[in-house]
Amino acid sequence: MADPVTFSSVWERAVERDGEAVFLIFERPEGSSATWTYEQFDAAVTGVAAGLIQRGVAPGESVHLALTNTPAFVALWLAASRLGAWIVPSDPMGKTPELADHIERTRPKAGFCATGRADVYRQAAKVSPDLAITELDEASSSLDALIGSARVDWCPVDPRDRAAVMFTSGTTGRPKGVEITQANYAFCGQVMAERADLAPDDRQLVVLPLFHANAQYYSFASAIWTGASVALMPAFSASGFLPQAARHRATCASLFAAPMRMILARGTPVDGIGLRHCWYAQNIADDQYETLADWFGCRPRQLYGMTETIPAVLTEPADDPVPSSMGQVTPGCQVMVRDGEVLVGGETGLTLFAGYLDDPDTTAASFTDDGWFCTGDRARVDENGRHYFDGRRSDVLKVAGENVSIVEVESVLASHPAVLEAAVVGAPDPMRDEVPVAFVVPADPASPPAADELATWCQERLAKAKLPRSFTLMDELPRTSVGKIRKFLLRQEAENQSQAPQEATRR
């Protein structure tokens, strides 16, 4: 590996290399757009850094962001990075307890929220009475509320300096604070830019939330590494995605399976699409993939990564991507499958996350004795080095001593013509230790499948130990802001339910 560099220096290089090139286009919610070159945005970053200094932010201090997709988020991120400070991005729609937990655990000097959600934010900030709070109009492209007049002296920044703490999605329990360094952002930008063959004339379309690693890692960091541009949308719109891609002449994008299904359900093909590349995470059906490939004008490529792994460590190649494959090992990354589990190698603080915030025990427990990070995800590998998802380590149930993959059960249920999607979790059972229970979203809410119909479908395709004990019909599955299913909530629901076998309920 070459000598590590800082994310701050990557930004400086991009500004010096071609300051007059477009960096950011922001489409306001009402449809108009604002545009900055690298040079123009760099001037704004300096002004925002002055504002942070006036709010008490110094090297090593944190800045809390509870913002949707807005130029202010990007400016605060880059300004903090250049000052040697670090950001704490939270879900802007988070409730008071979640925001309070993040604030209390990271002790920020300054906090930024939307004016419309200020009451919730200020209630959460009571855990930190000295927090300097700034309310912003997220629909505005103006950065004036952030600009200060303090003298800005850029301090030397070390590659291992903390640049962010991002909290995990909380799909399995209490979110962990993942420490991201300056070198992490730079390394991710380089790896993802090279794997997407990104060029300065490319334009990333960003519709996923900026507080999440996907938009930061795969879109912004790679664009800055290359000197490409970004078209930032205030939020994801299923019906608006394709027109936005055409309107802003986007060439690259990144999505999850859930938004892709929404595009299929609510979008329509448009002329003028120029996408040559699109990353996506999590499987979609083959027929869905083919339709999207036709609409996008390119064959999307699946990837696999976590906040902790920094880049997507598995990525499908550009030539003939396989829709069901998580990908081959990304050049520059280290991956192995041991006893069915995906392990990721690298150096903490450089090519892997630095650790979990204030939790050395959990950090240590997340690595094998020989230094590989344990993802908790299971996969199988074919002769071409392609990896196929086989569920979370926690997704293997012990039913009367038999191993049951809930991924297999979910796949069978999802193949039923009356089922849109399904999630399966384990519920305690006095005789069999635990049993699978299913939560099902009907394809047509007005005509949901009956429990005995689902039971028969499963009996014809699954062994006895794999048969769900019950089926609960839902309007939608509980998800994080980027579409991951919050299975710990379903497990809580399963434990609380008192259902007869194969009884179907609606909730």
N, C-alpha and C positions, 0 to 999 in steps of 0.2 A: 504494500500500500504506500502511496506517495505521502509526503509529509502532510498532516492534517491542516486544514485551513479553517478560518472562522466564517460564519454566515455573514457577519458584518463586512468582511473583506470581499466576499462574493458580491454583495450589493455594490460596494465601492467600485469593484472591477467592472460591473455591468454599466454603471453610470459613466465611468471613464471611457469605456470601449465605444459606446455609441449613445451618448446622452440624448441625442435628438430623436431616437427611435421611440415609438409608442410603448409605454409600459402597461398602463392601466386604463381600461374603459369601464365606467360604472353606469349601468342602466338604472335610472331612478324608477321607483315603483309606477310613476305615471307615464313612463315610456321614453322620456328624453334621456340623453346620455352626456356624461362628462368624460373628458380624456386628458391624460397626463403623459408626457414623455418621461423617460428615466430622469432626465435633468430636472424637470419641473417637480416631479414627485420627490426627488432628493432634497430640493430646497424646502419643500413642505415638511419632510422628515426632520430637517434641522430645526425648523420652527416648532414642531411638535416635541422634539427633544428638549427645547428650551422650556416648553410648558410643563414637561415632566419634572424637570429640575426644580421649577418653581413649586411644584406639588410635593417636593421632598424626595423625589426618586434619585438615588445615587447608584453607582456600580454595586452590584450584588443585591439590590432591592427588587421587589416584585411589583407588578402592575396587573390589576385584576380587570378582565374584560368580560362583560356580559352583553355582548353586541351581536346582532345579526350581520349578514354580509353587507359591509359598508366600507368606503375608503378609509374611514377613521380607524377601523380595526387594523388594516394593512399599515397605515402610517404609525400607529402606536406600536405595533409589532416591530417594525424596522427601527423606529427611534429607540425603543428599549434595547434592542439588540446592539445598536451602535453605541449606546451608553454603557453597555456591560450590565444592564439590568435584565430582568426576565419577566415573561408574561404568564398569566394564569387564565387561559380561556375557559369560560364556563358556558353551559347551555343558557342562552339568553332567556329562554322560556322556563328555566328551572324555577322550582318553588323555593320559598324562603329557607327551609331546612337544608336543601342541597347547596344553595349559594352560601349560606352561613357556614356550612361545613368547609367549603373550599376557602372562604376568606379566613376562617379561624386557623386552618392548617397551613396557610401560606403567608399570612401576615403582610398583605400588600400595603404600600404607601399611598397608592392612588387607585381608584376604582372608577370604571366607566360603564354607564348603562343608558338605556333609552329613556327618554322623558316619559313615555307612555307606560313604562314598567318600573318607574322610580319608587313607587310605594313599596313594592315587593323587595326591591333591592335595598332600600334604606332600612327596612325591617331586618333583612339579613345582616346588614352591616353593623347592627348594634353590637355584634360580637367584637367589633374593632372600632371603638368610639373615635379614634384619631384618623380614620380613613378619610382621605380627601376625595369626595365623590363629585363626578362631573356627569351631568345629564346631557345627552345628545339627541338630535333629530336624525335618526338613522336613514330617513328617506332623502336627506340632503347630501349633496356631494361636497359641501363646504367643510373645510377643516379649521375654520376661524376659531371655534370654541376651544381648540386644542393648542393653538399657537401661543407661545410665551415670548418673553423678552429677556430671559436670563442668558448669560454668557454660556456658550456651549463649547467645551473643550473635550474632544473625543479622547477617551482613555484607551490605552492598549487593552485589547481583549484577547484572552487565551482560548485556544480551541476547546479546552475542557470546561470553560466557564458555562454555568447554567444559562440557558436561553429561554426555557419554558418549563412549566410543569403542566402536563395535560392529564386530566383525570379520565380513567377508563370508562367505558360505556355503562358499567354496572349491570351487565347481563347476567352475572352469576352472584352478585352480592355487592357489598359496599365498594364504591369506586376506589381504585388505587391511584396515587399521584405518581405519574411517570416523569422522571427527570430527563429533559432533553438538553443537550449541550449545543454550543456554537458549531462544533465539528459535526454533530449529528445532522443538523439542517444542511450543512454544506455537502456532506457525503450523500445524503438522500437526494439532494438536487442533482448532483453529478450522475449518480447511478440511474435515477429515473429519466433524466434527460437523454442519456446515452441509450437506454433500453427502448425509448420511444423514438429514437433518431430525431430528436427535437432540433430545430434550426431557428435562427433569429427571426425568420419570417413566419414562424408558426404562431398561432394564437390559441391559448387555452380558454375554453368556456367553463367557468366555475359556477355551478349551481348548488353544490353541496355546501353545508354550513362551514364557515371558516373556523369555528371553534374546534372542529374535528380535525384529526390528523390527515385525513385523505386530502382535503383541499390544500392544506399547508404543505404536506410532503410531496404529493404527486403532481400538483398543478403549479402552485406558486414557487416553491423551491426550485423545481426543474426549469420554470420559465426564467427566473432570475439567474440561474446558473448559465443559461444559454443566451440570455438577452432577448428572449421572446416576449410576447405581450399576453395580457390576460384580459378577458371580457368577464367582468364580475356581475352576476345577477343578484338582486336582493334576496331572492328565495327560489326554491325549486318550483317550477310550474310544469305539470305533466303536459298540458295543452300548449304551453308556451315554449317548451324546450327546442323543438325543431325550428320554429320561426326565429328564435333567438340565435340559434346556430347559424342560420342563413343570414340574418340581419347583420351580425357582427363578423361575418366571414371567418368563423371559427374553424380551425383545422384539427383540434384535439379536445377531448373531453374525458371526464371520469365520472362513473356512476356506480350505484349498487343495484342488486337485482330488484329490490322493491320499487325504486323509481323507474326502472326500465319497464316493469309490468304496468306501472301507472301510465307511462307514455303510450304503451300499446292500448290501454283501455280508454284513454281520453285524448290522445293525440291523433293527428292525421298527417299523411305525407305532405311535404312542401317542396317546392322547387328551390334550387339555389343552395342546397346543402353541400358544403365543401369539406366535411369531416374526412380525414384520411386515417384517423386513429382514435380509438376510444377504449380506455380501461374500464373494467367492471369487476366487482367482487360478488361472490356467491352465485350459485348456479341458477340458470333459467332453463326452461324447457327448450328442446331443439327447434320446435316450430316457432316459438317466441324469438329465439335467436335469429332465425332466418328472416323473419319479418323485419326485425330491427336492423339487421345488416342491410336489407334492401332500403329501408327508410333513411339510414345514416349515410349510406354510400361507402361504407367500409365494414370490415368484419371485426367486431369488437374483440378485445383480448382480455381474458380473465387474468387476475392477479391475486396474490395472497400476501398479506402482511398484517402486522399489528402495530399499535403505537410504540411498543417496545422494540420491534425489529428495525425501525426507522424506514429503510426502503421496503418496497414489496419484494420479499426475498424469493418469491416464485412468480414468474410472469410467462404468459404464453408468447411464443415468438410471432413475429409479424407474418411469416409465411405459413399459410394454412392453419390458423389457430383452431384448436379443438374446444368447442363450447363447454364441455363438461370437465375440462382439465383446469386445475388451479395453476398450472404452468410448470415450466422447467426452472432449474435454479438460475436466478438472475445473475448475470456476470458481475463479479465483484462481491457476491454474497456467498455465504456458506450455509448449506442446509443438509441435514441427513435425517433419515427416518429410522428410528431405533425402537424396536418392540412396538411398531405401529404408530409411534408418536413423532410429530415433526419437531426436530431440534434445530436451533439456529446458532451458528458460531459467529465469533467476532470479538472485538475489543470494546468493553464497556466504556461509554463516554466518547467513543469515536465512531464505531460502526454499529454498536448496539446502545440502547438507552443506558444512562448512568446508574440507574437504580430506582427503587421506589422511595418516595419522599418519607424521610424519618422512619423508615421501616427496614432496617438491615436484616432482620430475621426473614421477612417475606422475600426480600431480594435474594438472600442466600439460598432459600428453599426453591427459588425459581430456576436455579442452575444445577446441572449435574455435577458430580464430583470432578469430572474432567472439563468443566467449564462451558458446557453447551446450555443455551437458554431453552427451557421447556415451555413450549407454546400451549400445551394442553390440548392441541388439535391432533387428530389422527388422520393418517393418509396412507394410501398405497401408491406404489410407483411402478410404472410399466417399463418395458424394455427401451423405450425412447426417452426415459428420464422425466416423463410427465407424471405429475402428482394428482391424485384424485381424492377429494375430501371424504373422510370416513367418520366424521363426527368429532365432537369434543371428547376428551378423555372422560369427562363427566357424563357423556352421552351414552355410555355403555352401562346398561342396567344389569343387576344380578337378580334374575328371577328364578327362585328355587334352585340356585346354584348354576343356572345357565346364563351365559353372556347374551344380552339382547342389545343390538344396535338400534337406537331410536331413529337414526337416519334412515335405516331400511324401512322402518314402520311408517315414518313420515312420507317417504317416497311412494309407498304403496297407497297410502291414503290420498296423496296429492294426485295420483294417476286416476282417481275416480272422476268420471265426467262431471259430477255435480259438486265437486270440491275445488275451490279456488286455491286454497293453501291449508296446510295443517301443521301443527306443532305437537310433539309428544314429549311427555316428561314422566318421571317415575313417581309413584305414590306408595307410601308404606302399606304393607299387607301383612297381617299376623301370621299367615301360613307360608307365603312365598317370599318374605322379606320385602320385596317391592314388585310393583306391576306397572306396565305402561298404561297411561291414560292419555286420551287424545283431545285436542282442542281444534275445532274445524271451522273454517270460514267458507260458507257456501258460495258457489259460483253465481247462483241466483238467489238472493235473500228471500225472494217471494216464494221460492220452491226449494227449500232445503232438503237434503237427503235424510231419510229416516235412519234411526239407530240400527234397526235390524238389517237395513240395506248395507250400511257401512260394515256391520259385523260380518255379514255374508261375504262381502268383497274381501275383507281381510282374511277370513277363514279359508278362502280359496287360494290365497297367495302367501300366507305366513304360517310358520309353525306355531303350535299351541302357546308356547311361552311368550311369543311376540304379539299375541292378540291383545289389543287395548281392552281394559276392563270397562271403560266408559267413554262416551263421546259427548263433548260439550260444544254446542254451536255458538259461535261468536260473530259479531259484526266485523270485528277486526282483531288481530293479535296485538298485544301490547308491545310496542317497539321503542327503541331509542330514536333520536332525531335523524339518524342516518339509516334507519330501517332494520337494525338488528333486533331480533326477538328477545324480549326481557324474560327469559325462561324462569328466572328465580321467582317472578310474580306468578307464573303458571304453576310452579311447584307449590307455592303457598296456597294457591287456589285449590290444587289437587288435594292437599293435605286437609283443607277445610271442608271439602265436599263430603257429603254422605249420600252416595248414589248407589242405586241398585245396578248390578251388572248390565251393561249395554243399554242403560237408560240414556236417552238424549235430552239434554236440557239446553235452554237458550239463555244467554246472558249478554 
